[in-house]
Amino acid sequence: MPERRRQTRPLVASVAAAVGIFLAASAAGAQANARVVTPTPTPAPTPTSPTAARPVAPAPAIARTDLQRHDLSTAGHEAIQTRVDFAPGAVAPRHRHPGEEIVFILRGSLEYRLDGQPPVTLSPGGTLFIPAGTVHAVRNVGTTVASELATYIVEKGPPLITLVP
């Protein structure tokens, strides 16, 4: 058993160092690279307009914008940084990731429900660490769009998001 601990310490140290460097670099570039999708109101079609018979697709309740993805020095792992925008009332259903997720709230108010823990509501500047494989759900509890900067330190290969019933 002590042998296993010695093997995982370099991984933990590498991941911790990578997260620190990744977050520092991201803080400088995230605002410049972030693409905010602001829905524009669509005027109602008039009976004589050519679009009168065509339905208008609703804006997505949750929009993900990948900002960066990089291999880590730890074999088989990568860091992914994504901006996630939630419409008012939008819910990301129960899911898990194949690694850690580090959350930073950019705007709005989001409620996180991690299995086995009481709900946590975060506002701009709030942070949350979600351990690898932890089942969780997220809901925008505000009346405006809420956004998070999600940084994932994950295994390469498996899907980033796996829905859980």
LINNOR-V934720 format. One record per run of one state. SS is the DSSP state (helix for helix, strand for strand, loop for the rest). FROM is the first residue (numbers start at 0). TO is the last residue. If there is no record, write none. Layout:
BEGIN
ss-><SS:SS>
from-><FROM:FROM>
to-><TO:TO>
END
This chain:
BEGIN
ss-><loop:helix:loop:strand:loop:strand:loop:strand:loop:strand:loop:strand:loop:strand:loop:strand:loop:strand:loop:strand:loop:strand:loop>
from-><0:1:33:61:71:76:86:90:96:98:107:108:114:119:123:126:130:135:140:145:155:161:163>
to-><0:32:60:70:75:85:89:95:97:106:107:113:118:122:125:129:134:139:144:154:160:162:164>
END
